[in-house]
Amino acid sequence: MKTPKMLTLISLVLLVLIFIASLFFTITLPQNQSMEQTVARYLENDPKYQRTLDSEETPSISPDEMAAETMSALQVFFAIPTIYIAIIAIIVLIGYAIISKRPKAAALTLFSAGVLSLATVIIPVLLFIAGGMLKKRSA
């Protein structure tokens, strides 16, 4: 039981680190001036915006204001993966807590978390190995 527990713990630590980094990025996104300037520069070079200027119509919103609104929309957009990572970390924590008492249930929990975290590549490999080892030992 020691190896599956260690693999699960490593996965949990990696998930928590990814969650903290994602949360930090999401919270500080509106204050990121360089990213806002990049979005404003992109909008100024946008062909649709240039056509509006060429037709001598006054744009209803400046590129800087549009960039600020885009940053707040991006913050909401990036909150979704942050919450998703937190949910996966909770599932892994539950699996870690029940490894000793219910290895079959822990294997199922770790497999589920592995499938949910396929986008992270390394974490599902660790979870699938830990779940497989638990399944073999409980059989």
C-alpha positions as CSV (number, residue, x, y, z in Angstrom):
1,M,0.0,0.0,0.0
2,K,3.0,2.3,0.4
3,T,3.7,2.9,-3.3
4,P,0.0,3.7,-4.3
5,K,-0.2,6.1,-1.4
6,M,3.1,7.8,-2.4
7,L,2.0,8.2,-6.0
8,T,-1.4,9.6,-4.9
9,L,0.4,12.0,-2.6
10,I,2.7,13.2,-5.4
11,S,-0.4,13.7,-7.6
12,L,-2.1,15.6,-4.9
13,V,0.8,17.9,-4.3
14,L,1.2,18.5,-8.1
15,L,-2.6,19.3,-8.3
16,V,-2.4,21.7,-5.4
17,L,0.6,23.5,-6.9
18,I,-1.2,23.8,-10.2
19,F,-4.3,25.0,-8.4
20,I,-2.3,27.7,-6.5
21,A,-0.6,28.9,-9.7
22,S,-3.9,29.0,-11.6
23,L,-5.6,30.8,-8.8
24,F,-2.8,33.4,-8.5
25,F,-2.9,33.9,-12.3
26,T,-6.7,34.3,-12.3
27,I,-6.8,36.7,-9.4
28,T,-4.0,38.9,-10.7
29,L,-5.1,39.0,-14.3
30,P,-7.0,42.3,-14.2
31,Q,-3.9,44.0,-12.7
32,N,-1.6,42.6,-15.5
33,Q,-0.8,45.8,-17.4
34,S,1.4,44.1,-20.0
35,M,-1.3,41.7,-21.0
36,E,-3.9,44.5,-21.2
37,Q,-1.6,46.5,-23.4
38,T,-1.1,43.5,-25.7
39,V,-4.8,43.0,-26.0
40,A,-5.3,46.8,-26.7
41,R,-2.5,46.6,-29.4
42,Y,-4.2,43.6,-30.9
43,L,-7.5,45.4,-31.0
44,E,-5.9,48.5,-32.6
45,N,-4.5,46.2,-35.4
46,D,-7.8,44.4,-35.8
47,P,-9.1,44.8,-39.4
48,K,-12.7,45.2,-38.3
49,Y,-11.7,48.0,-36.0
50,Q,-9.6,49.6,-38.7
51,R,-12.6,49.6,-41.1
52,T,-14.6,51.4,-38.5
53,L,-12.0,54.1,-38.3
54,D,-11.7,54.3,-42.1
55,S,-15.4,54.8,-42.5
56,E,-15.0,57.8,-40.3
57,E,-17.5,56.5,-37.8
58,T,-16.6,57.1,-34.2
59,P,-16.0,53.8,-32.4
60,S,-18.4,53.4,-29.5
61,I,-15.5,52.1,-27.3
62,S,-11.8,52.7,-27.3
63,P,-9.3,49.8,-27.6
64,D,-8.1,50.5,-24.0
65,E,-11.6,50.2,-22.6
66,M,-12.3,47.1,-24.7
67,A,-9.0,45.6,-23.5
68,A,-10.1,46.2,-19.9
69,E,-13.4,44.6,-20.5
70,T,-11.7,41.7,-22.2
71,M,-9.4,41.2,-19.2
72,S,-12.4,40.9,-16.8
73,A,-14.0,38.4,-19.2
74,L,-10.8,36.4,-19.3
75,Q,-10.7,36.3,-15.6
76,V,-14.1,34.6,-15.5
77,F,-13.0,32.3,-18.3
78,F,-9.8,31.3,-16.4
79,A,-11.8,30.7,-13.2
80,I,-13.4,27.6,-14.8
81,P,-10.2,25.5,-15.1
82,T,-9.2,26.7,-11.6
83,I,-12.4,25.3,-10.1
84,Y,-12.0,22.1,-12.2
85,I,-8.5,21.5,-10.8
86,A,-9.8,22.1,-7.3
87,I,-12.5,19.5,-7.8
88,I,-10.0,16.9,-9.1
89,A,-7.7,17.7,-6.1
90,I,-10.7,17.0,-3.7
91,I,-11.4,13.7,-5.5
92,V,-7.7,12.7,-5.2
93,L,-7.7,13.7,-1.5
94,I,-10.8,11.4,-0.9
95,G,-9.0,8.6,-2.7
96,Y,-5.9,9.1,-0.6
97,A,-7.9,9.1,2.6
98,I,-9.6,5.8,1.8
99,I,-6.6,3.8,0.4
100,S,-6.0,1.9,3.6
101,K,-9.7,1.1,4.5
102,R,-11.3,0.5,1.0
103,P,-8.7,-0.1,-1.7
104,K,-11.2,-1.0,-4.4
105,A,-13.1,2.2,-3.8
106,A,-9.8,4.2,-3.7
107,A,-8.8,2.6,-7.0
108,L,-12.1,3.7,-8.6
109,T,-11.7,7.2,-7.2
110,L,-8.2,7.5,-8.4
111,F,-9.1,6.1,-11.9
112,S,-11.9,8.7,-12.0
113,A,-9.6,11.5,-11.0
114,G,-7.1,10.3,-13.6
115,V,-9.7,10.5,-16.4
116,L,-10.8,13.9,-15.3
117,S,-7.2,15.2,-15.2
118,L,-6.1,13.8,-18.6
119,A,-5.1,17.2,-19.8
120,T,-2.3,17.5,-17.3
121,V,-0.5,14.4,-18.7
122,I,1.8,13.5,-15.7
123,I,-0.9,13.4,-13.0
124,P,-3.2,10.8,-14.7
125,V,-0.2,8.5,-15.3
126,L,0.5,8.5,-11.5
127,L,-3.1,8.1,-10.6
128,F,-3.7,5.2,-13.1
129,I,-0.6,3.4,-11.8
130,A,-1.7,3.9,-8.2
131,G,-5.2,2.7,-9.0
132,G,-4.0,-0.3,-10.9
133,M,-1.7,-1.3,-8.0
134,L,-4.6,-1.0,-5.6
135,K,-6.9,-3.0,-7.8
136,K,-4.4,-5.8,-8.1
137,R,-3.8,-5.9,-4.3
138,S,-7.5,-5.9,-3.4
139,A,-8.3,-8.7,-5.9
